Structure formats: C-alpha cells, structure tokens
C-alpha cells in the first residue's frame, strides 16, 4: 500500500489542462454559427501511474466527451492533453498512431462495441495485426493468455459475440483493451449495463488486472458506490466543469461542494437503519448550450448566495489534496 | 385485517422460442394490500417485467398467461373480456414504464396525451378536461403547467417526461400503480425527485404500488414489502427490513453482498459466480443450485417451495426447511406467549 502511494506521488501519466470542447450550433443554409454547446468547459486534472481516477457526474455533464478527447476520437477545442509529458492533443499521422496504442478504451455497451460478425479470436488478434506486433503464433498465444486472464475459457475463442452474456462480452471488451499493453485504460461506464451480481465480478476483474499489469484507469461512471469502491481519487463534474476533486476518503466523508453533497445523499442506500437525511435538488441540469451566468450550479444550489449568480468560482485547493470550485470556501 | 387489492396465485407465463415452450414466469404467487408498496427485484431476465405485463393482460400471442387466480379487488382478471379489461387498465390499474422517451408519442402534445387517458375512461367536457390536465401537471411538480401543456415530448428533459408519464398514470386515480423500473433511465438527483413524488402521491391517495426494479437501494427507500425473483420464480419474500438485514436465501444474500459498501474499500467485492441460467435449460432442481455455495443433493432433485422463515418472511430454499422450521417455531412461540400475556 505504502509503495503504491509513493509511486502515485512521483509519476504523472496523464495531465489534462484547461481542456475544452465547444460544439458549434449552426443555423441557416450557410451554417452560420449562432452559439456553442459547451460540453466540456475547462477541465484540468492529473492521473498518476498505477492510479484510478474516477469521474462522476450526471448525463450530459461532459464526462464521456472528455474521455473521447483524451483518446483523440474527437478533437478538442482548446487546452492540452499530455501523456508522459508528451503533448498529444495536436499530433497527427504516425505519431498519433503510436500514441493510440498506449490509451485504450472499454465501452459501456458490450452489445454494441463488439463486431457481431467477428469471432472473439479475430477481435483480439486485430489490434496486434494493425500494429504488426509479433508473429502469428505469438499473437495467438497472447489471445489465449488474455482469455484466461479475463476468466473466459479458451474454447470460447471461436465463438461470436451473440453467444455470450453481457458480463462475458464485457470481459471480451476488457481483453481487447489489454491486447496492446496500454499505459492508460479509459473505462466509460463499463459496468452500468450489467446486473449487480455480474457487475461485482467485472469490477473485481478490473482490480485484479490493475494489480497484475500495473494499469492506470480513468474510470467514468454515474454510480457513486462503484466509484467509491474502485477509485483512488474522484472528480465530480457538473455542466462541463469539475466542481470537486479529492481523494476518495475525503470526498465521501467530507464533501465540500454542495453538488457533491447532494449527489452523495441522493443515491439510494440499502441500509434500512440510520437513514440519512436526503438533500433533494430541485429542477433539472441547465442546458450546456446556455449555461447560467456565474456558478453553473447556482440555479439548483441550496446554499446559493448573491455572488454565485455573478461570478464563476475559481477551482482551487481548499484543503490539502481537496480541490473545489465554490464560493463558500 | 388488511384488504388485498391484488392477489396472484401460481402465475405461469409461457413463450415459444425455437419451437420450444418455456415459462418465463413459473408459478409466482403474491398479493398486494391496500395502500402498500411492494417491490419486485431481480436481475434481467428473471421474469419481473413479464409478471407485471401478465397482470395487465398485455402479453401478446404466442405468449400465454396461465394462473390459478389473478384477482384485482372483486374482478377476476383472467376471465374478463377485452372490453372489460380495457376499462380497468389505465383506469384502476395503471402503469409507468422505464423509458419515458419511448413511451410518449413524439407527435402529440403532452397535454393531449394526458387528456386522452381521461377521455377514454370518463365523459368530461373539453373545457373541464384541459383544466384537469393542467391540475395534474401541477400535481406532479411541473413548473409552468399551462405552457408545458402545449409542449411536445422532445422539449422536455428525461425527468420531466417521467413526470408526464406519472401524470398520465395518475389521471384516473388508479387503485394500483405498477411502475416498471421508473427511475432506471434517470440520473440520481432526478431519481430522488421522482421517488419522492411517487411516495407523496401514494401516501396522499392511499394507492397501492408495485415497483419493479433491479436496484435494492430504491426498494429500501420506497417499499414496505419485497419479492425477490430469480429465473422465473420467487426465491424470497418478506418485509423490506427483514429481507435486507436478514436475507435467508443464498441468492438474496449474494445479491446484497455484491453491492459495493462503505468501509470495504479496495478489498474485493463479493460476487455470485456463474450466470443466470437460460429458461430453456432450467433443470428439475433449484434453479440457483449451480451458483449456490450451500448446494446439497436435495437441491438438484427438487425445486424448493416457499418455506416460512418467520411469519413475515418466506424463502424458497431447502436450508430453511432444516434450520428455518425450528426458528419459525420459536417465533410462533413468542407470538403465542404474547397473545397469552395480553389475554391475561
């Protein structure tokens, strides 16, 4: 445990600075730009080697858009993304191809993210073929090795995705992400399509693999109990911005931002005794095309003050290792 | 004595797949008391949605519903013809579905969709009808109801749409509301709003509710009693506190243990090995047997019936027959002593 912590402090793997994505809203036959959906609006965080950073937030808060920018599926509008010190938001061509290998993704929907006409074996061989890694025999060995690692029988290699259950398909998706020995794995809601009993199997698998391969995860989810279990640090997003970022223990035991507090209290608990008092937020998340002036959360915040309507709060270190963007602090 | 609003006995709903007939719901019995909320929990494919559709008479051919009894108040729902069933459905029993986007018609204004459900069941003058719809929109907490009356579904957010669905379901003051995963597609903060709204409406109207969900947290927040289903059968049923704190069936135990908990950080999560068996491969024994850690010879031979654990909890597990019998006797003993004490 101690060793792990030491490692965490020393080596940042991914540094994201002031990352923005504005989707233009166009009108008329000349597609004149009349506005922008600020899906991600100034995101900054660091992920250290061997660490799991959880990003939580409600739908539309920009968490998936952020992941897609990091993996370069969509272009960022502004800001920098650095992997091991190397700027990757601008590179193209061969350099980009080389970097792509280092960041892999596990998707939410295991039914949609596997090619239904390919066997498992082909799905897993493909990335190695694309990158010309190893000889055919080594590649096949690796496929069987990975199947074992993710808890699937070797005989499954010649089956097609429809022959598997959701949990098994997600295991295939994880194996595919591991084929190229990536440095960073982005998992976008990897367990939310799964049933509870299977969900815990997959979470355990992700943790086992992290230990074995010294993996770094960016774990995106809307489920607080999952993120509390798996993450080392947690970032809470609201309307394209991080409102709070802290170590898991600090964030869950002493949430600073009123949104974090409401989010934690809104999650239904199985506990039947000592029920906590719930904070029920009124209203909906405002549209990112027309975010409110000042703090984006002030329209729903139970603790809103006058200043919140005027000035956007700065994202700053409130206590040691606990960052928040709120005028209360 | 509490009045039963709905009573279901030995419900079997069968479908045909690849020329083989199988029961998606296989001998389910339960009841709902007046003003009570019961939760039906289980994983996908366990038959919880099919149970609710069977009650509503919404199973299409070649699907077939068989039961010893499905009675709603004084009506035997199995014997009703289509015409009479239509009078009950949407009027005295109504339903909310999971996905508010697909269950609203995108080309009609939401106000008209709510009005339609009233118009079908009652004769109301159109001037009054509109006011009633606006009152309903207000009741489910929609701001600016007069304006929203004229909105199309796409102009509303997910939470607002689900409120419209609730307004449609509540339009005729139903006695029973069946909600099939009403908050699964919603965000947590919106989920909390909707659950709060449903609880309020239920309490103020004394309505009964059947809440189908896969989320044990939701059950613990809203329900009085809970029915746990696995592979088309009820494996355990009882009061929410009993089931969540003292589950008896290994499946319920596993399910509760699988949830990530506070203070269990970085450790391994408990899980249930294996997967839910396909309805085509159900053996003659207990359907949980191949995933169960306590499996005995008997489990492979015979399906356990629901056995009394206490007067308020039943579990379909042979383990409960052995140890449960005695503990049930003890419970009984206590009750007897209590009644004796009172009579003295």
Interface residues (C-beta under 8 A of the other chain):
Chain A: X58 X59 X165 X166 X167 X168 X195 X196 X197 X198 X199 X200 X201 X203 X204 X207 X222 X224 X225 X226 X228 X229 X248 X249 X252 X262 X263 X266 X267 X268 X269 X270 X271 X272 X273 X278 X280 X281 X282 X284 X285
Chain B: X43 X44 X157 X158 X159 X160 X187 X188 X189 X190 X191 X192 X193 X195 X196 X214 X215 X216 X217 X218 X220 X221 X240 X241 X244 X245 X254 X255 X256 X258 X259 X260 X261 X262 X264 X265 X266 X268 X269 X270 X271 X272 X273 X275 X276
